[in-house]
Every structure is written in structure tokens, then in C-alpha cells.
Amino acid sequence: MSSVDTQLHAALARALDGVPHHELRRRVDALSHRYRTEQVDDTAPAVRDHLDALAYAVIRMPATFRALYAAFSAAERHIDASFTTHLDLGGGTGAAAWATESLWPHITTEIIERQPAAIRLGQQLAAGNSWRWTTADLNHWSKLPDPDPDPGRSAPDPRDPAEAADAAEPADSGGPAEPAVPAESGEPGVPAEPAELAEPGESARSARSGRSGRSGRSGRSGRSGRSGRSVDLITIGYVLNELSAETRRLVIHAATRAAKTIVIVEPGTPHGHRRTLQARDQLIDQGFTIAAPCPHQRECPTDWCHFAARLPRTELHRVLKDGTRNYEEERFSYVVATRAPVRPAPARVIRRPARPKGRVILELCMSAGTAQQLIVPKSDDAYRAARGTNWGDAWTQSS
């Protein structure tokens, strides 16, 4: 278990203090049912109150953190650019922010989330963090005007998170500002305009080591990251499956206007793969280059491309999920697209390698846009490298 995994599990344990496990289990089952029966969409959010948010975070946040970390690591390896500003769309309780900061400790992050209950819990889990949280519906966010191409204007731009924060009134110094919609109401509505909940303070890394950050500000903001200054990175993790097809298209289009690099992660199901492919096509149409996982810009040669991230389970996690193993594998599909120069992989391992005696069998996606099976015998110079290769790795050997 990594240090960040440990910190996240500890934060979740603190949030669970005093919560009856039987009630948490009931909420976990209800959430699972809503997702399985596809009752979650633009108008029917999965998380409706604090206990829903807590149930979701306990069951899903460690797994989504691991999948997002894997996708962001691919961006780090295959894009020739630095990431200092980050906008997370539909960020829930902040898994993507935990993942980006673990890779890039000095990154500045803003999280757009429509459910105040999720925001409150996310702030609690990373108390004193440096992340700005903004209450906004992605459908509304995607339809705001594109950035002003003139970055030299002197008047504050209400669409810019930094300028909006400067113009806002300070919140009560006792803690973060209250969301515009009470979490206890259980209503899925969102405010007419996004309400900014917090201002960057100390880094989340220092906060999680015990130092407190500044209190937030309360104010009005529009679409963050879509002012005259674009952000380096927009992340959309486990969000497209909760949006209608039209809203997905609008959100991705808006993201292409606001960021130099976009990372999208979806559940590793056939449906998730298809949503990721649709997003990939739209990003290519908007002039982005695919940096990962695909080593090419052509059509996907497989029916179902997905990857896996292994993570440890706590005892409570095992109980709530009726599991017996002390680990689980999170299956996910993803795409990393950018306008920056890329360092593409020659090939990508797209299935778990098979290792029968004396050989390794790799299923590869090739730079030519084809899928290929490669059998590496023990006599081959590449055998040792093949033995150490995992599902999702780049394959750089010639054989």
C-alpha cells in the first residue's frame, strides 16, 4: 500500500467515525442498484446526501484513485509538457485531485462538482487542502461562452476562478463556505449560478501531514478554466457514464477549448470502452493527438480495450463488498489527448500477459493501428523484458 493509499484510507476511516455500519451497508446496496439499473444521469445524481457520499467514497474512491493515477502516469510518461494547473470535471469527493497531487505536488487544482454533499465530504477528507471546489452542473458549465482571446483585459472576468475569488467576499473564518444547496435536503438541484466554495491555501500534502490551510471564500464564478488563460490539464473521471450523450458531447467540446491536455477515464466495461472511443474520436476531430493508451491515431482495432489497477482492501471494504480477498482489481478504460508534443509508445500491452513455461504471450496494440499477438520464447533476447511486462505497459522491444 502506497503512502497516498494509506492517507486516503485513514481519511475515510476518520470520516466514518460514529457512522453505523448497517446503515452504510444499506446505502452501498442502494447506490450499487442505481448504477446497475442505469438510474444515474444528468437529472438523477447518484449522491443525494452526506451518507450517500460517504458510502460512495468508501466503496469507490480508493479504486477510482488507483485508476486515475494510472491514467495520469501515462500522461506523465507520454506527453512532453509540465502540468501546473488542473481542472477536474465532475470530481465528486476528489479522487482525481488526490491522484494528480501525488504525481505533481505543486499543481493547482479546481474541482467542479454539482452535489454539495460530495463537496463537503471531499473537503473533509483533505482538510486544509489547496484545492478550490466549485458547485456547478456540467451541462451548464459546457454551455457558457468560450474564453475571451484577449488575456490582457484589466476588469475581473467572472468566468475566471482566480479573478472571481479576488472579487468575492471572505467566508466565515470558522471553515469553508456553505454550498448553495443544503446537503441535507436530498434534492438533486443545483444553484442557478455556480458557487465557489474554497480558495487555495496550503498544499494538500502538507495538510494531510497535519498542518491546516486557510479558510475558503464564498462567491460567484462561471466556467473555471475557460477564461483567457487555459489550464494545462482537464480530467473527466468516471463522469461520462452519468451524462446523456448530448451532454457528453458538449462537455468534451468545452474541455477542448479550455485545456492543453485532457484525460478521460471510464469503467472498464464494454459500454465504458465505447464511451471512451466516442470521446477519443471527438478529441481527434478537435485537433488533439492521442498520447495514451493508443500508440496510434487510427481506429481502435479491438472490440474491448481496458486495463486494470490493483489496490488493497481494508477489512470494512471487504465486509461492505462481500469480498474475501485483501485486494481488488479496478478495471478501467481511458484516453489521454493533448495539443503538446507526445512521446508515443511503439506498442501497448492490451491484455494480461500469459506466461506458459518457456515463453511469454503478449497481446499488443501496434503503432500501425493493428492488434497483434507476440510470442516471446525463452531463447529470445527480449524474453527477460517480456517476463517483467504487465498489462497496460508500453512494449518497446523488437522481437
Number of C-alpha atoms within 10 A of each C-alpha: 8 9 9 17 18 13 17 21 19 14 17 21 14 12 16 16 8 7 11 9 14 10 11 19 15 13 18 23 13 15 19 14 12 14 14 10 8 13 15 18 15 16 12 16 17 22 24 20 19 19 21 20 26 25 24 21 24 22 18 15 21 22 24 26 24 23 32 28 22 20 25 27 14 21 26 17 15 20 23 13 17 12 19 15 17 26 28 26 26 25 26 29 28 27 24 29 27 24 23 25 20 16 14 14 15 16 21 21 24 27 27 25 24 26 33 32 26 27 26 21 21 25 19 17 23 23 20 26 27 26 29 23 30 32 27 27 21 22 16 17 21 20 14 13 13 15 20 14 10 9 11 8 10 6 7 13 19 18 22 20 24 19 15 21 24 13 17 15 13 17 18 13 11 9 14 24 20 18 22 19 19 14 22 12 11 16 15 18 17 20 13 10 16 24 24 30 28 27 26 22 17 16 21 25 20 15 17 19 9 11 14 16 18 17 21 27 27 25 22 20 25 24 26 27 26 25 25 18 16 21 24 22 27 26 27 22 25 22 19 24 20 20 19 15 12 9 18 21 17 17 20 22 17 21 26 22 16 25 22 19 26 28 22 24 26 26 24 21 15 14 14 22 22 17 21 23 19 14 21 24 15 16 22 15 10 14 12 21 22 26 29 28 28 26 22 21 17 14 12 16 13 11 8 16 23 20 23 20 19 13 20 18 21 15 12 14 18 16 13 19 13 9 14 12 11 12 14 16 14 19 17 25 27 32 24 25 27 26 18 16 12 18 15 20 21 18 25 25 24 24 19 15 19 14 14 9 8 10 18 22 18 25 19 23 28 19 17 12 17 16 18 15 11 14 17 21 18 15 10 13 13 16 19 15 14 24 17 10 17 18 18 22 18 22 19 13 12 7 11
